[in-house]
Amino acid sequence: MSSCENVKVVLLGEQGVGKTCIINRFISDEFNENTMSSLSAQFISKTIELKDIKKFIKFEIWDTAGQEKFHSLAKIFYRDAKVICLVYDITDRESFENLKSYWYESELKLNLKKLPILAVVGNKNDLYENKELEENVAEDFAKSIHAIFQYTSAKNSSGIEELFDKIGHKYFNPDLNAMEDEEKERELYEKKKAEKELNKKDNKNNLKLNKVKIKKQGKKCC
């Protein structure tokens, strides 16, 4: 095996959002609906290969307790993290608001001189029909803080592998999100340009049709 990068990852978020379940699904592909919320920080690791760039990365994952009484201890674990996942429950708007106002604004921004790679994770996506956030609210927040965004479901495993794959790629290429945003901007520009050209063409065609109609209406009967 080629050289492997060790990357410390910390999951932050309120109690019950599914941090421990995400980790269990990623590490051992298991899900227990009765998993108890963590009462202390737990550490576990897994190595994956990013085949397209031929890199190995070992995720050293810390699951911190989400209860209020443990908030003051969280900084001990995330202070030297290279990646922080901000996890919320898509069926609980308050968990997202706390993610923004407490975990991001009051914890990370105030306690870290330089922010590591960030990921905003909307968990419990298997309950998407019960979501309490409008479309794109969380995605827009993630974009505003230059974070990865990923919907996940620890229950059906959707989005879990994608999350850590995105994290790995961004670790090796920090400008990846910016490049993706630029590509999206270019695509949007080209789309608008094409629509504008099409509208211009339609307007010309309509103008020609109107001129023909006017000519026909102006002809005198012989």
C-alpha positions in Angstrom: 0.0 0.0 0.0 1.3 3.5 -0.8 1.7 6.1 1.9 -1.4 6.9 3.9 -2.5 10.2 5.3 -3.9 10.2 8.9 -6.8 12.6 9.2 -8.6 13.5 12.4 -12.3 13.9 11.9 -14.7 15.2 14.6 -18.5 15.1 14.4 -20.3 17.9 16.2 -24.0 18.5 16.7 -26.9 18.2 19.0 -27.9 15.1 20.9 -30.0 12.6 18.8 -29.0 13.9 15.3 -27.3 10.5 14.5 -23.6 11.2 14.8 -22.8 7.8 16.4 -25.1 6.0 13.9 -23.3 7.7 11.0 -19.9 6.5 12.4 -21.2 2.9 12.9 -22.6 2.8 9.4 -19.3 4.0 7.9 -17.0 1.9 10.0 -18.9 -1.4 10.2 -21.9 -0.9 7.9 -24.2 -1.5 10.8 -27.3 0.4 12.1 -29.0 0.0 15.4 -32.1 2.1 15.8 -31.8 1.9 19.6 -28.2 3.2 19.7 -27.9 5.4 22.8 -26.6 8.9 22.5 -22.9 9.1 23.4 -22.1 10.1 27.0 -18.5 10.8 26.2 -16.2 11.1 23.2 -15.4 8.0 21.3 -12.6 7.3 18.8 -12.5 4.9 16.0 -10.6 4.7 12.6 -11.0 3.4 9.1 -8.8 3.6 6.0 -10.2 4.0 2.5 -8.7 4.3 -0.9 -9.6 7.2 -3.3 -9.1 5.1 -6.4 -9.5 7.9 -8.9 -6.5 9.8 -7.4 -4.7 6.7 -6.1 -4.5 7.9 -2.5 -5.1 6.2 0.8 -6.5 8.1 3.7 -7.0 6.9 7.3 -9.9 8.7 9.1 -9.4 8.9 12.8 -13.0 9.7 13.8 -14.1 11.3 17.1 -17.8 11.2 18.1 -18.3 13.9 20.8 -21.3 13.9 23.2 -24.1 16.3 22.2 -25.6 17.1 25.5 -25.4 20.6 26.8 -23.3 19.7 29.9 -20.6 18.3 27.6 -20.4 21.3 25.2 -17.6 22.9 27.2 -15.5 19.7 26.6 -15.9 19.6 22.9 -13.1 22.0 22.1 -10.6 19.6 23.7 -11.4 17.1 20.9 -11.9 19.4 17.9 -9.0 21.8 18.5 -6.5 19.9 16.3 -9.0 18.3 13.9 -8.3 18.4 10.2 -12.0 17.9 9.4 -15.2 18.8 11.4 -18.6 17.5 10.4 -21.5 19.6 11.6 -24.4 17.2 11.8 -28.1 18.1 12.0 -31.3 16.1 11.8 -33.4 17.2 8.7 -36.6 16.5 10.6 -35.6 18.9 13.5 -35.1 22.5 12.4 -33.8 23.4 15.9 -30.9 21.0 15.5 -29.9 23.0 12.3 -30.3 26.4 14.0 -28.2 25.3 16.9 -25.6 23.9 14.4 -25.3 27.4 13.0 -25.6 29.6 16.1 -23.9 27.5 18.6 -21.6 24.9 17.0 -20.4 27.1 14.2 -20.6 30.7 15.5 -20.0 30.2 19.2 -17.7 27.2 19.2 -15.7 26.9 16.1 -15.3 30.6 15.0 -14.5 31.8 18.5 -12.2 29.0 19.5 -10.2 28.2 16.4 -7.8 30.6 14.7 -8.0 28.7 11.5 -11.0 26.6 10.5 -10.3 23.1 9.2 -12.2 21.4 6.4 -15.9 21.7 7.2 -18.8 19.5 6.2 -22.5 20.2 6.9 -24.3 16.9 7.1 -28.1 16.6 7.0 -28.8 13.2 8.5 -32.0 11.0 8.6 -32.6 11.6 4.9 -34.7 8.4 4.9 -37.3 10.7 6.6 -37.1 13.3 3.8 -40.9 13.7 3.6 -40.8 14.9 7.2 -38.0 17.5 6.7 -38.4 20.8 8.5 -36.1 22.9 6.4 -37.0 24.6 3.1 -35.1 23.5 0.0 -31.5 24.7 -0.3 -31.4 26.4 3.2 -28.7 24.0 4.5 -26.9 23.8 1.2 -26.7 27.6 1.0 -25.4 27.8 4.6 -22.7 25.2 3.7 -21.7 27.2 0.6 -21.5 30.4 2.7 -18.9 28.8 5.0 -17.1 27.0 2.2 -18.2 23.6 3.5 -18.9 20.3 1.9 -22.7 19.5 2.0 -24.1 16.0 2.1 -27.4 14.4 2.9 -27.0 11.1 4.7 -29.1 8.3 6.2 -27.4 6.0 8.7 -30.5 3.8 8.5 -30.3 3.0 4.8 -26.6 4.0 4.4 -27.3 6.6 1.7 -24.7 9.4 1.4 -22.3 7.9 4.0 -19.6 6.7 1.6 -20.1 9.9 -0.5 -19.6 12.1 2.6 -16.2 10.6 3.4 -15.2 10.4 -0.3 -15.9 14.1 -0.6 -13.9 14.8 2.6 -11.0 12.8 1.3 -10.9 14.5 -2.1 -11.1 17.9 -0.5 -8.3 17.0 1.9 -6.0 16.3 -1.0 -7.4 19.2 -3.0 -8.5 22.1 -0.8 -9.7 24.1 -3.8 -12.0 21.4 -4.9 -15.2 23.2 -3.8 -14.2 26.4 -5.3 -13.5 24.7 -8.6 -16.9 23.0 -8.5 -18.6 26.3 -7.7 -16.8 27.9 -10.7 -17.9 25.1 -12.9 -21.5 25.5 -11.8 -21.2 29.3 -12.3 -19.9 28.6 -15.9 -22.7 26.1 -16.6 -25.3 28.6 -15.3 -23.8 31.4 -17.4 -23.8 29.2 -20.5 -27.4 28.2 -19.8 -28.5 31.8 -19.4 -26.6 32.8 -22.5 -28.3 30.0 -24.5 -31.7 31.0 -23.2 -31.0 34.6 -24.1 -30.0 33.7 -27.7 -33.1 31.5 -28.0 -35.4 34.3 -26.8 -33.7 36.7 -29.2 -34.3 34.2 -32.0 -37.9 33.7 -31.0 -38.4 37.5 -30.9 -37.0 37.8 -34.4 -39.3 35.1 -35.7 -42.3 36.6 -34.0 -41.4 40.0 -35.5 -41.3 38.5 -39.0 -44.6 36.8 -38.4 -46.2 40.1 -37.3 -44.8 41.9 -40.4 -46.3 39.2 -42.6 -49.7 39.5 -40.9 -49.6 43.3 -41.2 -48.8 43.0 -45.0 -51.6 40.6 -45.5 -54.0 42.8 -43.5 -53.0 45.8 -45.6 -53.7 44.2 -49.0 -56.8 45.6 -50.8 -59.3 43.3 -52.3 -59.3 43.5 -56.2 
